[in-house]
Every structure is written in C-alpha cells, then in structure tokens.
Amino acid sequence: MIQPYSRGTFILLVISAVVRWPAGIAKEPKASPEMRSEVLLSLSASVPAAALEAPSPDPDGMLIVPAGPFTMGANDEGELDERPAHTVNIGAFYMDKTEVTNEAYAACVDAKKCRPWDDQIATRNHAGTEAAFRGARQPAIGVSWFDSRDYCQFRGARLPREAEWEKAARGTDGRKFPWGNEKPGAVHGVFGRAFGRDATESVGSYAAGRGPYGHDDLAGNVWEWVEDLYDPYAYRRAAAAEGVPGDCAAIKKAQDDLRREGKEGFTGSNPIPNECERVLRGGAFNYWGDGLRASNRVHHGPSFRLVMSGFRCAKDVVIP
C-alpha cells in the first residue's frame, strides 16, 4: 500500500518490463529568443553580474547557479541522514529551469536515444488515469534513474549532483524551502494532493515557489533523480565539504552498521537499502508540506520507474 504522506514512502515497487509508447502528445513551440531574454533578466536580479558575464550564453532552458559556498543539510529537523548542517563549496553549473516534460522526453524517444516511459505506471498503481499525467508540459514520469541519465546525455548534459540540487534550492541564505522560510501554501507548488484523484501540473505554473536562482518546481510536482549514490553518512565523511558521498563499498558498510545498531529510521520511513541506491529530491504532488524542505533526502534503486518521480538536467559551466 502507498503511504503518500510519510517521508520516503512515496514509491510503488512495480517495475514494468514491457512498455508502450504513448501516442498523441501535443507539441508546443520552443521558447522564443524574447522569452529567453526575460528568463535571463529575471535571473540577473538574484545572481551576481560576474557570474552571468563569464559563461555565456546559457544553454536553452537552463539557468546558472554561481560558484561558492552554501549550507547543506540541517541540525534540528528532518531525518538523521540530513544532519549535520555543513558548508559545501562547489563550482558554478547550469540546471534546467523546469523538470523535463513529457514533450521533451518524447523527442529523445523519437530519436531512439531513450527508451519509452512506462505508460501504465499510473493505472497499474491506482494513481488515476495515465492521461492525467501525460500533458505535453507536465513532468515526465515512469522513468528510471538510467532513463533520466540517458536523456540528459542526449542533450549533452548530465544529472545534477545532490549538492548542486540543494544549492539551487537553498541559495546562500540557508532557507528551508526554495522560496524562503514561509510555510508551504497553495501558491508555492503542487503538493498535498490526493493520490488516485489528483495528478501533477504543467511545469512552471507556480512563480511564487521559484528558487533563489529562478528554478521552478524544486518543491512538489515530482521527485527528481540526481546523480549521486545515496549515502546515509554522506554528511559525516571527509569529503562532505565538497558534497561528495562515499563509494559503494563505504555505503554498504554504513547500511550494515545501521542495521546492526537497530537504526532503521535513520534514513526515514523507507527501509535501509541492501544495495547502492540513488538519491531523489524535492517532494511530489502527493507529498506533505513540511516534507518539501530543501534538505530532505530520499532514495531508491536506479531501475525503479515511479509515478511520483521525474528529473531535470544540469551542465558544467565552461569559461570560453
């Protein structure tokens, strides 16, 4: 059974081996140069001018997150795998302004560079009709970590690192949510919806919920796959200040230690893994409001294809 409001238990364990390509997705025009200019102008209000001037132009659909330190994690809230709060210093990078849409993912499938999404993921898991999730501008769901990686490579990009994702959501002021510290409300995003009755919405529908660098839907709509392996002890390791988790061997040892010590709740309500899983961030349409905090970490096996999860891409900043 799904427990949509418990931290981490947002997935369904049914993974389909047979998928069919859904037809009839309406295509929408690409953003015009004028629209891109508006994005850059809005970004310039929150990002230092020097960070915008050096690496130009931004890749289509991406916004820059400048280099420098930020606070990752939390000390007195959330789960134990979010602790302690610590300073991480990372380089500048680009990240998609929105989650990858059905329309965009379909182009990768058409090019035979991505496998089709699981087009029965909603129906099979009693999440409502498949059509309710498949609007052209809704986030792509029913895609695994591997599918997400392949799509980003198709675009000449990559999945964001966990530290990159959190910096994009928190900026440098240590805010709890992408928009600040105000408690989540209906103006901020898609969350707290009834599973089986409600669905996702078109990306970019909630301007009030934007992050400090202009990114949309970093809280709610769908969980987002990121590059990193899930390490419950990531914030305690020597490389924590660089945002680097342990390798798979170190992670498995940490999992064994937690089981031996009876700390099943250390990683939230999801069970302690028996394999090296991947991180997802950001909450989903059926998640509870307080769980949308930008430090919240959840995890699942990279082959899982979920009705509540999608992704966005990132890219290194290259100085000409």
BELSUL-V954806 format. One record per residue. RES is the residue in one letter. PHI is phi as a letter, one per 30 degrees, with the letter a starting at -180 (999 if undefined). OMEGA is omega in degrees with one decimal (none if undefined). Layout:
res=<RES:RES>
phi=<PHI:PHI>
omega=<OMEGA:OMEGA>
//
This chain:
res=<M:I:Q:P:Y:S:R:G:T:F:I:L:L:V:I:S:A:V:V:R:W:P:A:G:I:A:K:E:P:K:A:S:P:E:M:R:S:E:V:L:L:S:L:S:A:S:V:P:A:A:A:L:E:A:P:S:P:D:P:D:G:M:L:I:V:P:A:G:P:F:T:M:G:A:N:D:E:G:E:L:D:E:R:P:A:H:T:V:N:I:G:A:F:Y:M:D:K:T:E:V:T:N:E:A:Y:A:A:C:V:D:A:K:K:C:R:P:W:D:D:Q:I:A:T:R:N:H:A:G:T:E:A:A:F:R:G:A:R:Q:P:A:I:G:V:S:W:F:D:S:R:D:Y:C:Q:F:R:G:A:R:L:P:R:E:A:E:W:E:K:A:A:R:G:T:D:G:R:K:F:P:W:G:N:E:K:P:G:A:V:H:G:V:F:G:R:A:F:G:R:D:A:T:E:S:V:G:S:Y:A:A:G:R:G:P:Y:G:H:D:D:L:A:G:N:V:W:E:W:V:E:D:L:Y:D:P:Y:A:Y:R:R:A:A:A:A:E:G:V:P:G:D:C:A:A:I:K:K:A:Q:D:D:L:R:R:E:G:K:E:G:F:T:G:S:N:P:I:P:N:E:C:E:R:V:L:R:G:G:A:F:N:Y:W:G:D:G:L:R:A:S:N:R:V:H:H:G:P:S:F:R:L:V:M:S:G:F:R:C:A:K:D:V:V:I:P>
phi=<999:d:c:d:c:c:d:j:d:c:c:b:c:d:c:d:c:b:b:b:d:d:c:i:d:d:d:b:d:d:d:d:e:d:d:d:d:d:d:d:d:d:d:d:d:c:c:e:e:d:d:d:d:d:c:b:d:d:d:e:i:c:b:d:c:d:d:k:d:a:c:c:i:b:c:b:a:i:c:d:d:c:c:d:d:a:d:b:c:b:d:d:a:c:b:e:d:b:d:d:c:e:d:d:d:e:d:d:d:e:d:i:c:b:d:d:d:d:d:b:d:d:d:d:c:h:c:j:d:d:d:d:c:c:d:e:c:d:d:d:b:i:b:d:e:d:d:d:e:d:d:d:d:e:c:i:b:a:d:d:d:e:d:d:e:d:d:e:d:c:i:c:c:i:e:d:b:e:d:k:c:d:e:e:b:d:d:c:l:c:a:i:d:d:d:j:c:c:b:d:b:e:d:i:d:b:d:d:c:d:d:d:c:j:d:c:h:d:b:j:i:b:d:b:d:b:d:d:d:d:c:d:c:e:d:c:d:d:c:e:d:c:i:c:d:d:d:d:d:d:d:d:d:d:d:d:d:d:d:d:d:i:c:e:d:d:c:j:d:d:d:d:d:c:b:d:c:c:d:b:b:j:i:b:e:c:c:d:d:d:d:d:e:d:c:d:c:b:a:a:d:d:d:d:b:c:d:c:b:b:a:b:c:b:a:d:d:c:d:e>
omega=<177.6:171.4:-167.8:-176.8:175.7:-174.5:177.0:-177.1:-175.8:-172.5:172.9:-167.6:179.5:179.6:-174.5:175.6:-178.8:178.9:178.5:-178.1:179.7:-178.1:167.9:176.8:179.5:178.6:177.5:-178.7:176.6:-179.9:178.8:174.7:179.4:178.5:177.6:178.6:178.7:178.2:-178.8:179.1:179.4:179.2:-174.5:179.9:-175.3:-178.1:178.8:-175.9:-178.3:-179.3:-179.8:-171.6:-172.4:-177.7:-175.1:-2.1:174.3:172.3:-179.2:175.3:-178.4:174.2:-177.9:168.9:-172.7:177.4:174.0:-176.9:172.4:178.1:178.7:179.4:-177.2:-179.5:-167.8:176.7:179.2:-176.6:-177.5:179.2:174.8:-171.9:-2.7:168.9:-176.3:179.9:177.5:180.0:-177.9:179.0:178.3:178.0:172.3:173.3:179.2:177.5:-178.7:170.6:179.0:-174.6:173.8:-179.5:-178.0:-179.8:178.9:178.8:177.7:176.7:178.0:179.5:179.2:176.2:178.1:173.7:-180.0:172.9:174.2:-173.7:172.6:-172.7:179.9:-177.5:-176.4:-177.8:173.5:179.3:-176.3:-178.7:177.4:-177.9:-178.6:-178.2:-167.8:170.5:-175.5:-175.1:173.1:-179.3:177.0:176.1:-179.2:178.3:-178.5:172.8:179.2:177.4:-179.3:177.0:-178.2:178.8:-179.3:176.9:176.1:179.3:-176.3:-177.3:-178.9:172.0:176.8:170.5:-179.1:179.7:177.6:-179.5:-177.5:177.3:178.0:-177.9:-172.4:-176.3:-176.2:-178.2:175.2:-177.8:-178.9:-179.5:-178.7:-177.2:-178.5:-178.6:177.9:178.7:-178.5:177.4:-175.5:-178.9:-170.8:-178.5:-175.1:-179.0:177.6:-179.2:179.8:179.0:-178.5:178.6:-177.5:-176.9:176.2:173.9:178.3:-179.5:176.8:-176.7:-173.4:-177.9:-178.5:-179.3:-177.7:178.0:-173.9:179.2:173.7:-178.1:-179.0:168.1:174.0:174.6:179.1:-174.2:173.1:167.1:-175.3:174.1:170.8:-172.2:-164.0:164.2:177.5:179.5:-178.6:-180.0:-174.4:-172.8:179.1:-173.1:-176.8:-177.5:-178.4:-178.2:175.8:-179.1:-175.2:178.2:173.9:175.5:-172.9:179.8:179.3:178.9:178.9:176.3:177.5:178.2:178.9:178.4:-179.9:178.2:-179.2:-178.7:178.4:-177.9:-177.2:-178.4:-176.9:-177.9:-178.4:-175.5:172.1:179.2:175.2:-175.7:171.9:178.3:176.7:-176.6:178.2:-177.3:167.8:-176.3:163.1:-179.0:-175.0:-174.4:-177.5:-176.6:-178.5:-170.9:-177.0:178.4:179.3:179.1:-172.7:179.2:-175.8:-178.3:171.4:-170.4:173.5:178.0:-173.5:179.4:-178.4:175.1:-164.6:179.1:-177.6:-174.6:175.6:-177.3:167.0:-175.2:176.3:-177.9:177.2:172.8:178.7:178.7:-178.4:none>
//
